[in-house]
Amino acid sequence: MANQRVARALESMRSPDPALRAQGFDFLREHADTYVDEIVAAFGQERDDDLRCLLLELIAEARSPGALTILADQLDSDDEPVRFWAIRGLEMLDSAEARQALHRARVNGWLA
């Protein structure tokens, strides 16, 4: 990962120490819009379900139009918290494209 601050924050989020996990998450939440591309990349590589959910929450918080695809791709996830943050992220984008993705997911039966 090119950005050392993001790498350290992600490493902290993997720590068994709750305070370090919170510190890493809080740093990324404060800067999610700046580091959205790095967070999206980390989400794509992460295998831990809990951490993937936190990363998707950060992606949603970034409110970046560039995150539309990753959010829409998670609408059919079997993981309910991941689906929740995908929906929330698209709602927060509040764009025509985000509304279309939510509509398609409802039509396909992925959302109620």
LINFENWO-V702756 format. One line per field, one symbol per residue. ss: DSSP state (~ for helix, > for strand, _ for the rest). psi: psi as a letter, one per 40 degrees, with the letter a starting at -180 (. if undefined). burial: + if it has 9 or more other C-alpha atoms within 8 Angstrom, else -. A space follows every 10 residues. Layout:
ss: ???
psi: ???
burial: ???
//
This chain:
ss: ___~~~~~~~ ~~~____~~~ ~~~~~~~~~~ _____~~~~~ ~~~~~___~~ ~~~~~~~~~~ ~~__~~~~~~ ~~~______~ ~~~~~~~~~~ ~~~__~~~~~ ~~~~~~~___ __
psi: hdhddddddd ddeeiehddd dddddddddd fdddfddddd ddddehehdd dddddddddd ddfhdeeddd dddedeiehd dddddddddd dddfiddddd dddddddeed i.
burial: -----+++++ +++-+----+ +++++-+++- +++-++-+++ -++--+---- ++++++++++ ++++--++-- ++-++----- -++-++++++ +++----++- ++--++---+ --
//
